[in-house]
């Protein structure tokens, strides 16, 4: 069997991630940081293997679709450096779009939720895959074929950016230059993404570049006063191997069934998670608006309190 340079590069990068994971695991146990638990780590591995199986099943179809639409390419970039730079940037943007859809459309959230269901955050969380994403991911990347990028190069670029995405799943604080934090996704940015705090919901969707989030209004920095709590706003009670994959699909199906009208059934599918026909549950944007209003009200109260304190001090000295 012959291995290409791309195969060797991806293998080396993936091996590097495995070594870093083992190192993080060692220091977590050595320093009693409790970043890992056996059950959670095995669940992450199980979800990764499940996604790999589906990936392998879809490999031929994915390659065929990308190759088929490549023949309808609108242009071709001849300069190799510009070719790869544009491919990485375009692929990363399309991932941001795919990821954003996965958070704002409940049908896709029902599949993406597996990646967020852990209450821990470590390098193995990056392996906690969106199991069914390989079934539809290729349709988000078809524009790359029209842009003149080959199927092999698209898949290679995806693997490289995925590996970078794995590396930011860590709670260790890594000092990085400010310019780097402004441009690229960092562990701090991605910790926010995995938080269940209202302020942090549906933020920081980027894989490599955080610029997409800064430009399109989905950026949120990590705040000391709002300590991150990992997981979902409502954790599944049953974290068995079947329910951990299907619990949100089951919940979505139940909501669709109880919807009083056909339009409401469609809305449950295409609206953001938390939408309900009777207003009994709320989407993240509504909860975040309420949080901002509550914080603003608290600021006003504190301001009035300070003014009253100052007036009392003036009266007592007068």
C-alpha positions in Angstrom: 0.0 0.0 0.0 1.4 3.4 -1.0 1.0 6.4 1.3 0.9 9.9 -0.1 2.5 13.0 1.6 -1.0 14.0 2.6 -1.6 10.7 4.4 1.7 11.0 6.2 1.0 14.6 7.2 -2.5 13.9 8.6 -1.2 10.8 10.4 1.6 12.7 12.0 -0.8 15.5 13.1 -3.3 13.1 14.4 -0.5 11.2 16.3 0.5 14.6 17.8 -3.0 15.2 19.1 -3.0 11.7 20.7 0.3 12.4 22.4 -0.9 15.8 23.7 -4.1 14.1 25.0 -2.1 11.6 26.9 0.1 14.3 28.3 -3.0 16.4 29.4 -4.5 13.3 30.9 -1.3 12.6 32.9 -1.1 16.1 34.3 -4.8 16.2 35.1 -4.4 13.1 37.3 -1.0 14.1 38.7 -2.4 17.5 39.7 -5.8 16.2 40.8 -7.6 18.6 38.4 -10.3 16.1 37.6 -10.5 17.1 34.0 -11.2 13.5 33.0 -13.5 10.8 34.2 -13.4 7.2 32.8 -17.1 7.2 31.8 -16.9 10.5 30.0 -13.7 9.6 28.2 -15.1 6.3 27.1 -18.2 8.0 25.9 -16.1 10.4 23.8 -14.2 7.5 22.3 -17.5 5.7 21.6 -19.0 8.7 19.8 -15.8 9.2 17.8 -15.8 5.6 16.7 -19.5 5.9 15.7 -18.8 8.9 13.6 -15.8 7.2 12.0 -17.9 4.3 11.0 -20.5 6.6 9.3 -17.6 8.6 7.8 -16.2 5.5 6.2 -19.7 4.5 4.9 -20.1 7.9 3.4 -16.5 8.3 2.1 -17.3 7.1 -1.5 -20.4 9.2 -1.8 -18.7 12.3 -0.4 -15.8 11.9 -2.8 -18.1 11.2 -5.7 -20.2 14.3 -5.1 -17.3 16.6 -4.7 -15.6 15.2 -7.8 -18.9 15.3 -9.8 -19.5 19.0 -9.1 -15.8 19.8 -9.6 -16.4 19.4 -13.4 -18.7 22.4 -13.1 -16.1 24.6 -11.5 -16.4 28.3 -12.2 -12.7 29.1 -12.1 -9.3 27.5 -11.3 -6.6 29.0 -9.2 -3.2 28.2 -10.7 -0.9 29.6 -8.1 -0.3 26.8 -5.5 0.1 29.2 -2.6 -3.0 31.2 -3.3 -4.8 27.9 -4.1 -4.2 26.5 -0.6 -4.7 29.8 1.3 -8.1 30.4 -0.4 -9.1 26.7 0.1 -8.3 26.8 3.9 -10.1 30.2 4.3 -13.1 29.2 2.3 -13.3 25.8 4.0 -13.0 27.4 7.4 -15.8 29.9 6.6 -18.1 27.1 5.3 -17.4 25.2 8.5 -18.4 28.3 10.5 -21.7 28.4 8.5 -22.3 24.6 9.0 -21.6 24.9 12.7 -23.8 28.0 13.1 -26.7 26.1 11.3 -26.1 23.3 13.8 -26.8 25.6 16.6 -29.7 27.7 15.1 -31.7 25.0 13.4 -33.1 22.4 15.7 -33.1 19.6 13.2 -29.3 19.9 12.9 -28.9 20.7 16.6 -30.6 17.3 17.3 -27.5 15.7 15.7 -24.8 18.2 16.8 -25.9 18.1 20.5 -23.8 15.0 21.1 -20.7 17.2 20.9 -21.9 19.4 23.6 -23.4 16.9 26.0 -20.3 16.4 28.1 -20.0 18.2 31.4 -16.2 17.9 31.2 -13.9 19.7 28.8 -10.6 18.2 27.7 -8.8 17.1 24.5 -10.9 14.0 24.3 -14.0 16.2 24.1 -12.8 17.1 20.6 -13.3 13.5 19.7 -16.9 13.6 20.8 -18.2 13.8 17.3 -21.4 14.9 15.8 -22.2 11.3 14.8 -24.5 11.9 11.9 -22.8 15.0 10.5 -21.0 12.9 7.7 -24.5 12.3 6.2 -25.0 16.0 5.3 -21.7 17.8 5.8 -20.6 17.4 2.1 -23.6 19.6 0.9 -22.1 22.5 2.9 -18.7 22.0 1.1 -20.0 21.7 -2.4 -19.2 25.5 -3.1 -15.5 24.5 -2.8 -15.9 22.2 -5.8 -17.5 25.0 -7.8 -14.5 27.2 -6.8 -12.2 24.7 -8.5 -10.8 22.7 -5.6 -10.5 18.9 -6.0 -12.2 16.5 -3.7 -8.9 15.2 -2.3 -7.7 18.7 -1.4 -11.0 19.6 0.2 -11.0 16.5 2.4 -7.3 17.1 3.3 -8.0 20.7 4.2 -11.0 19.6 6.3 -8.8 17.1 8.2 -6.1 19.6 8.9 -8.6 22.2 10.3 -10.3 19.5 12.3 -7.1 18.6 14.0 -6.6 22.3 14.9 -10.1 22.3 16.3 -9.3 19.3 18.5 -6.3 21.2 20.0 -8.4 24.0 21.5 -10.5 21.6 23.6 -8.5 22.2 26.8 -8.9 24.0 30.1 -5.3 24.8 30.4 -4.7 28.5 30.1 -2.2 29.1 27.3 -0.7 32.6 26.9 -1.0 33.7 23.3 -0.2 37.1 21.7 -3.2 39.4 21.4 -3.0 39.5 17.6 -3.3 35.7 17.6 -6.3 35.7 19.9 -7.9 38.3 17.7 -7.5 36.2 14.5 -7.5 32.6 15.6 -9.7 30.4 17.8 -8.0 29.8 21.1 -8.8 27.4 24.0 -10.5 30.3 25.9 -12.8 31.0 22.9 -13.7 27.4 22.6 -14.4 27.0 26.3 -17.0 29.7 25.9 -18.5 27.7 23.0 -18.9 24.6 25.2 -20.5 26.5 28.1 -24.1 26.2 29.2 -24.2 29.6 30.8 -26.9 31.8 29.1 -24.3 34.5 28.1 -22.2 32.0 26.3 -24.9 30.0 24.4 -24.4 29.8 20.6 -21.1 31.7 20.6 -17.7 31.3 19.0 -18.5 28.9 16.1 -15.2 29.1 14.3 -12.9 26.1 13.9 -9.6 27.9 13.0 -10.4 31.6 12.6 -12.4 33.5 15.2 -12.7 36.4 12.8 -15.9 35.0 11.4 -17.5 35.3 14.8 -16.2 38.8 15.3 -17.5 39.8 11.9 -20.9 38.1 12.1 -21.9 38.8 15.7 -21.4 35.4 17.3 -18.3 36.3 19.3 -18.1 36.3 23.1 -15.0 36.5 25.3 -14.6 34.4 28.4 -15.4 36.5 31.5 -13.9 35.9 35.0 -17.2 36.9 36.6 -19.2 34.3 34.7 -17.4 31.1 35.4 -18.0 28.5 32.7 -20.3 25.5 33.4 -19.9 22.9 30.7 -22.6 20.8 29.1 -26.2 21.4 28.1 -28.7 23.7 29.7 -30.7 20.5 30.4 -28.6 17.4 30.6 -30.0 14.1 29.5 -30.8 11.8 32.5 -29.9 8.7 30.5 -26.4 8.9 29.2 -26.3 5.4 27.8 -24.8 4.6 24.4 -28.1 4.9 22.5 -29.7 7.8 24.3 -26.6 9.9 24.2 -26.9 10.0 20.4 -30.7 10.0 20.0 -32.1 11.9 23.1 -32.6 15.3 21.2 -34.0 13.5 18.1 -36.5 11.8 20.4 -37.3 15.2 22.1 -37.7 16.9 18.7 -40.0 14.2 17.5 -42.2 14.5 20.6 -42.4 18.3 20.2 -43.4 17.9 16.5 -46.1 15.4 17.5 -47.6 17.7 20.1 -47.6 20.8 17.8 -51.2 21.9 17.2 -50.7 23.0 13.5 -48.7 21.9 10.5 -46.8 25.2 10.5 -45.9 24.8 14.1 -44.5 21.3 13.4 -42.3 22.8 10.7 -41.2 25.6 13.1 -40.1 23.1 15.6 -37.8 21.6 13.0 -36.3 24.8 11.5 -36.4 27.2 14.4 -33.6 27.4 17.0 -33.5 25.0 20.0 -35.8 26.3 22.8 -38.5 27.6 20.4 -42.0 26.4 21.4 -45.5 27.1 20.0 -46.8 28.1 23.4 -43.8 30.1 24.7 -43.2 27.6 27.5 -39.5 27.5 26.5 -37.2 30.1 25.1 -34.4 30.3 22.5 -30.9 31.4 23.5 -31.2 34.9 22.1 -34.3 35.7 24.1 -32.6 34.4 27.3 -29.5 36.5 26.5 -31.7 39.6 26.0 -33.3 39.0 29.4 -29.9 38.6 31.0 -28.7 41.9 29.5 -31.8 43.7 30.7 -31.4 42.2 34.2 -27.8 43.2 34.4 -28.6 46.7 33.2 -31.3 47.0 35.8 -28.8 45.8 38.5 -26.3 48.5 37.3 -29.0 51.2 37.6 -29.9 50.0 41.1 -26.2 50.1 42.1 -25.8 53.5 40.6 -28.8 54.9 42.5 -27.5 53.2 45.7 -24.1 54.9 45.2 -25.8 58.3 44.7 -27.9 57.8 47.8 -24.7 56.8 49.8 -22.9 59.9 48.6 -25.9 62.2 49.6 -26.0 60.6 53.0 -22.3 61.3 53.5 -22.7 64.9 52.4 -25.7 65.3 54.8 -23.8 63.9 57.7 -20.7 66.1 57.1 -23.0 69.2 56.5 
